[in-house]
Amino acid sequence: MKLAYRPEIDGLRTIAVLAVIAYHLEVVLGGRQLLKGGFLGVDIFFVISGFLITSIIMSEYHSPQGFSLGNFYERRARRLLPALFTVILFSFPVAWYLLLPSQLEDFAKSVLSTLAFGSNFYWHIGLQEYGAESAQLKPLLHTWTLAIEEQYYIFFPLILLTIYKWCKSHTVTILLALLLLSLQFAVYITPIDHSFSFYMLPTRFWELLTGSLLANILYYHPKAKNDTLLKKAMPFIGLFLIIHSLFFVDFESNHPGFITLLPVLGTVLIIWFGNRDELFTKVLSSKLFVGIGLISYSLYLWHYPIFAFGRIIEATPTWQNKALWLLLTFAFSLASYVLVEQPFRNKRMIKIKPFLLTSAFMTAFISLTAFSMMETGKAQEIDIKAEMHKRLIWGDGFEVCQPIRETDTLDHRGCNTSADKKNILIVGDSMAPDATRIVGNAFPNFRYIISNCGGCAPMTPKQAAETRHPERFKKISKIRYSKDALKGIDGVIIMTLMADPRYIEAYVKHLKNNGMSNVIILGNYIKVKDKVSDYYLKHNNQKSVEKLVKNNLFTAEKFINYDTLMVSIAKKYSIDFVSIKNDACSNDSDCPIFIADKPFSWDKHHYSVEFSRHLSKVMKESLFNTWLGSL
C-alpha cells in the first residue's frame, strides 16, 4: 500500500517548530512568557517521526520490492545530514570570532558529539556540571533531539523487522508493552535524574513508539472505518491538549512523564482522526501551515545557533534584536531548504556515490576543524585550570576536614572533632571552601569541618525533594538534620552563593532548636556572567578585564537582594551576619576585582586563593566581633 501524503502533518510540524522557537526566543506578553510550554514542541516532533518512519517501513515491507535497510538509512541521511553540515559550517567562523576559549572548546566538543549521533550524551554530562553556562549560550544544544531521532532510526527498524519475523501477529501488543515500559521508566527516573530523563532515548522512546503504534493501528484499521462523530470531535480535542500544554505546562513539571501525555495524545488524535472535511485539518493543510512545515527542519536547525550567538553579542536583547534573529532564522532556513535540503533529497539530481563522498568529506573536514578548535581552547586554559584547582588544596596552616573531597560520602560526621581545639562546621554549597579559607586564615587555631556539595545549600529533606537533584540533596540534607550532625561542634558558619532564604531560615531554626547559638551567615560578593579566566586569556590586561567584569555582572534580583534577606533572618533568630561587601568594597560600585595581580575569581564567583586570603585580613575585625572572638 502506497503511503499517502498528509498535508496536515506538515501543518502539525509548523505548530511544533513555532512553539519551540517562541519558547527559545522568550517572547513575553503582559509580564509572562508566551508559550512557556513551547519546549513540548519537540515531543510533537517525536510522535510525528515515529508515525512517519513506521508508516514508511510498513508500506515498503508489504510492497513487492520489500523493505531495504540500506535505502532507509540513505533516505534518513539525505534528510538530516546536508542541512546539519551547512549549519555547523556557518557556525564555525562565528564561533571562532565570538566565543571565549572555554566556550570554543565546549562548542568543538558539541560539534563532534553531534557528528557521532551522541550529542544527547554530551549535554546530559556537560550541563550537569555545577556552574555550567546558561543553556541559551550553547549554539548546538538543540541537536540532542537529532541524536534521539538518529538513535531511533538506527535501532527501531531492526526491532520492528525482528517482531515481523518472529511474532508479527503480536506487533501492536509488543509495541504497546515497550511504550508503557519506557513511559514508566520516564515517570520513575525524572524526579531522580532529570537530566538523564530529559536527554536520553530510553525515557523518550515511548513518545516515538506512540507514533509507531498509531501507524500500525491505521495500517490495519484504516480511518474510513472510524466513527464520523469521532473524526469531527477528536482533532479539536487533540488541538486543545496541545494548546493547553504549550501555554500552561512549564519546565519545572516532571517532564518527560505523565504530563507529556498531553501533547503526545493531542498529536495522536489529530493524526488519527484528521480528515479533509474537518475544519482544523483544513487549517493545518493550508498553504501557510504546509509551507512553514516543509522548512521546519531547517527552522529548527538554524534558530538555536542564531539565538545563542545573538545572546552572546547582546546579553539583554531587546525586541528589535529578537525580531532580527527571527528574520535571519526564516531567511537562512528558506535558503537552506531550497539550496541544500531539496537537491540532496533528490536521488536523480545527486546520485548515491556523490552523496556518500560529499558526506564523508564534510564529516572529515568538520571533525578536523572541531579538533583544531578544541585543542586551541585547551592550550589556552592549562594554567588557568591549575589556578582554579588551588582553591581546593589546603595548606594554609589550619586543620581542615572536607569529606566530599576525601570519600565522596557527603557525610561530615566522618570527620573527627578535636578535643584540644574548637570545632567549626562550615555548611554551604560550592562556596563553603571559600568560607573555610576566609575564616581559617583569621582563626588558624580552630579545626574546620566542611559540609558541602555543588548547589546543595542547607535545606530540609522535604525541601530537597522539590529540587532538580532530589536524591543527592536529600542525602546531604538528612545528614545535616540528623541528631549527631552537631556532635562536638562549637559553632556553625553558613555560606552559599544565593540560596533560597526559606532553606537558610529552616536550617537556622533547626540549629537554634538543637541548642546551637553560635551561628554566622556570610554574605555574598559579586558574580560575573562569563568566566573571568576567559576575559583574562583573551585580553591579558588587568584594566580590560576589570572593565569587562564590571560591565557583565550578574544582576538577578535573588542575588542582589541576598544579603538583605540574610540580615533579616539573622535578626529574627539572634545570630550573626557578616557582610563581605562592607569590608571588601569602598562602596557598592567599587569592589576590587584584582588582588596581588590575581582576579577575585577564575570562574564566575568562586574565590581565588589570593582573594580569600585578602578577605580574611579585611574581614578579621568583623569576624572577631562575633562569637568567634570569644571562643
Secondary structure, DSSP 8 states (H G I E B T S, - for coil): ------HHHHHHHHHHHHHHHHHHHT-EETTEETTTTGGGHHHHHHHHHHHHHHHHHHHHHTSTT---HHHHHHHHHHHHHHHHHHHHHHHHHHHHHH--HHHHHHHHHHHHHHHTT-HHHHHHHHTTSTT---GGG-TTGGGHHHHHHHHHHHHHHHHHHHHHHHHGGGHHHHHHHHHHHHHHHHHHHTTT-HHHHHH-GGGTHHHHHHHHHHHHHHHHS-GGGS-HHHHHHHHHHHHHHHHHHHHH--TTS-TTTGGGHHHHHHHHHHHHH--TTSHHHHHHTSHHHHHHHHTHHHHHHHHHHHHHHHHHH-SS--HHHHHHHHHHHHHHHHHHIIIIIHHHH-TTTS-HHHHHHHHHHHHHHHHHHHHHHHHHHHHHHHHHHHHHHGGG---SSSEEE-HHHHTS---GGGS---SSS-EEEEEESTTHHHHHHHHHHHSTTSEEEEEE-TT--S--HHHHTTSSSHHHHHHHHHHHTSTTTTTT--EEEEE-SS--HHHHHHHHHHHHHTT---EEEE-----BSS-HHHHHHHH--HHHHHHHHHHTB---HHHHTHHHHHHHHHHHTT-EEE-HHHHH-SBTTB--SEETTEESBSSSSSB-HHHHHHHHHHTHHHHHTSGGGG-
